Amino acid sequence: MEIPNDSSNSEGRTVAIISYLTVIGLIIAIVLNEEKKHDEASFHIRQSMGLFISIGLVLLLTYIPVVGNILASIGLLYFIVLWGFGIVNAVFGHKRRIPTVGLYYEKVFSNL
């Protein structure tokens, strides 16, 4: 779904992009989106928050000797690819859920 370019959507798109740039960027995006509540920004904030939490959980696997490191490496690679998918969609103004986990993130973080 393509979103038209106007100043409101441009601001929302900027906040959406910021949400994918590290956890600090996510926090900044949440604060910036509190006042105006851009639909596009809120969507990408939910997707980004889910990704960062998932990455953190995958990194916990490294505490399991040998097998944990293998699983964490595979999981981290998977979520980095999904992160790339999310940020590309934010840059181009698309509201597409992240494959496999995006719908779950929408449900869990629906209050944002």
ChimeraX attribute file (.defattr): number of C-alpha atoms within 10 A of each C-alpha:
attribute: neighborCount
match mode: 1-to-1
recipient: residues
	/A:1	7
	/A:2	9
	/A:3	13
	/A:4	10
	/A:5	11
	/A:6	9
	/A:7	9
	/A:8	12
	/A:9	17
	/A:10	16
	/A:11	18
	/A:12	25
	/A:13	25
	/A:14	17
	/A:15	26
	/A:16	33
	/A:17	25
	/A:18	26
	/A:19	28
	/A:20	25
	/A:21	16
	/A:22	12
	/A:23	15
	/A:24	12
	/A:25	18
	/A:26	23
	/A:27	16
	/A:28	15
	/A:29	24
	/A:30	22
	/A:31	11
	/A:32	18
	/A:33	20
	/A:34	11
	/A:35	8
	/A:36	11
	/A:37	13
	/A:38	19
	/A:39	15
	/A:40	21
	/A:41	28
	/A:42	23
	/A:43	20
	/A:44	33
	/A:45	28
	/A:46	25
	/A:47	28
	/A:48	29
	/A:49	19
	/A:50	20
	/A:51	22
	/A:52	18
	/A:53	12
	/A:54	17
	/A:55	19
	/A:56	12
	/A:57	14
	/A:58	19
	/A:59	17
	/A:60	13
	/A:61	18
	/A:62	16
	/A:63	11
	/A:64	12
	/A:65	9
	/A:66	10
	/A:67	12
	/A:68	16
	/A:69	17
	/A:70	14
	/A:71	16
	/A:72	20
	/A:73	15
	/A:74	12
	/A:75	18
	/A:76	18
	/A:77	13
	/A:78	12
	/A:79	18
	/A:80	14
	/A:81	12
	/A:82	21
	/A:83	20
	/A:84	13
	/A:85	15
	/A:86	25
	/A:87	22
	/A:88	14
	/A:89	19
	/A:90	25
	/A:91	13
	/A:92	12
	/A:93	24
	/A:94	17
	/A:95	17
	/A:96	17
	/A:97	20
	/A:98	25
	/A:99	10
	/A:100	9
	/A:101	15
	/A:102	20
	/A:103	13
	/A:104	15
	/A:105	21
	/A:106	19
	/A:107	10
	/A:108	12
	/A:109	15
	/A:110	11
	/A:111	8
	/A:112	13
